[in-house]
Amino acid sequence: MRLFTIVSLALVLAVCAPCAEAQKAPPLRAPDVHYEPSSPEIVEAMLKLADVTKDDIVYDLGCGDGRIAIAAVQKFGARGVGIDIDPQRIKEANENARKAGVTGRVRFLNEDLFEADIRKATVVTLYLFPWVNLKLRPKLWNDLKPGTRIVSHSHDMGDWPPEKEIEADGHKIYFWTIPAKKQ
Ligand SMILES: C[S@@+](CC[C@H](N)C(=O)[O-])C[C@H]1O[C@@H](n2cnc3c(N)ncnc32)[C@H](O)[C@@H]1O
């Protein structure tokens, strides 16, 4: 009887261990940029520079703890989508959205920003690296609707000149608009 119990227990453990492992959701791949949050002053300045309103859907590509998408909902009445490759950041972002009481108007997705569907965005926010901005540029031009606004904390877009450039909390913030598609 004792042997039967031990064998049964071993079987249950063998079956459940992989399930528990699967629930941990490993990173999709190494992030292109390490996590460093924008300060609250910079978050507010980015959203103001993009002139965010209640009609906007703000996508933060590489959203970290979700602060930009959450502020877009809380302070500007917009809807928000945050995308991050690191499942730990997505967990924090969902927790922060819950604490802020904005879960109905914000979504966080554990995806690679280069693969994500960003076509519904009316505003895109970035705090990445210069080379990541450059690699992302063709996707922004290809996937986003004309008129979509883009703001980037600290880094520009190479030879795509910004329409506006400001400083907040000692950091540069750049602004562009997606131009009309060439026929
Ligand atoms: C500098 S942090 C910016 C966080 C947030 N946007 C902010 O301004 O507070 C960059 C974030 O991008 C994420 N990241 C890096 N490479 C990524 C990729 N290929 N796809 C999605 N997220 C990525 C990192 O995990 C990190 O959370």
The ligand as an ORCA input file, in Angstrom:
! r2SCAN-3c Opt
* xyz 0 1
  C      14.436     51.533    -21.424
  S      13.063     50.435    -21.047
  C      11.682     51.557    -21.305
  C      10.461     51.228    -20.470
  C       9.270     52.184    -20.656
  N       8.930     52.359    -22.049
  C       9.547     53.547    -20.051
  O       9.876     54.475    -20.818
  O       9.463     53.650    -18.806
  C      13.040     49.374    -22.497
  C      12.095     48.194    -22.421
  O      12.070     47.572    -23.701
  C      11.927     46.182    -23.532
  N      12.416     45.536    -24.762
  C      13.689     45.430    -25.204
  N      13.730     44.803    -26.399
  C      12.445     44.504    -26.738
  C      11.836     43.866    -27.875
  N      12.546     43.411    -28.907
  N      10.486     43.743    -27.879
  C       9.739     44.208    -26.827
  N      10.274     44.794    -25.734
  C      11.604     44.976    -25.690
  C      12.757     45.880    -22.286
  O      12.352     44.654    -21.693
  C      12.478     47.118    -21.417
  O      11.399     46.893    -20.543
*
